[in-house]
């Protein structure tokens, strides 16, 4: 589902994994805290080292761990200890996989009581039909969710976008899992699950997609993220689902797929001004703007916005296209209508209708602004994210060029 990792300024990898129980990659600080396991000899075993000295060493190692940050590639990840993920039913990074199937059998008895939170915090199932609650979630994510490596951009999911992403067909309220401060009821943590049918080779499994794991910045040291992951796992298990897929911008055990983001400038002047991108050597701003200039109108004959009547044909195009992959979603008509029918400022889908009335191709992208931090003029940067683009008649380059033109027309600065 849409959302995920901020691909800002650099080409970034998006790691996708499949696991036995729903878990999710944490925010950057949470992942960092999982990346090192501190082992200190206790005084009872070596009385020559004073307790104060041991504590100083431990603090220094924790500081070093925090400075290192989360692993960005397999080589970095292979040198780390994953304090939380090593306890979960996921393959180890260096494990050689010789067969496929469930890592653990489905459970007959699932824990009925919620997991314990640190003192002073309480669980709350968020009712997103309540505008005030939805605004609370928007604020939490807007102030604490994914940032780029240099802390210059942060996703700014609108309330309408959140409803689209979190309430697809089959959504359950108990899968919108929040954490509040007990005293003042402030929302300080969140994790979500949405249902998805996923095909692995020839078998289709009912799973969930985990998304929007977010912990308030001031709570990053309290180990709230692992409890959120365990709790959403429990709630999903109660519905008889024991597998999940999720993505992260860092390497966690163990990726089954990797996707690299590439960026295409639509508004080079703004991108340079906010330092999202930089002028290449020997390039002026004027030459850069000329290089990225796009036509004012699309090229493909028969290209038009998707309508309700197109749902069945779009579903057939999607499922035929996805047959070539060994890991892919399986969507019914209701899901296709939800994810692809155009919504202002959220999702744009255009189909190509031939002269015989048959749909041969379609393009789609979702729109997500990012808050621009620390800039005196620009406060927001609107980005278009390629969603599904399927061609059977139109050359893919022509289809994607039309996607760029449409994204520019709806004021996106980058694709």
PyMOL commands that set and color helices and strands:
alter all, ss='L'
color gray80, all
select helices_A, chain A and resi 28-34+51-68+74-78+85-87+131-144+159-166+173-175+217-222+224-237+268-273+285-291+308-322+333-340+396-409
alter helices_A, ss='H'
color red, helices_A
select strands_A, chain A and resi 13-19+121-125+153-155+176-181+187-200+203-215+244-248+257-260+303-305+327-329+347-353+359-372+380-386+390-391
alter strands_A, ss='S'
color yellow, strands_A
deselect
rebuild
show_as cartoon
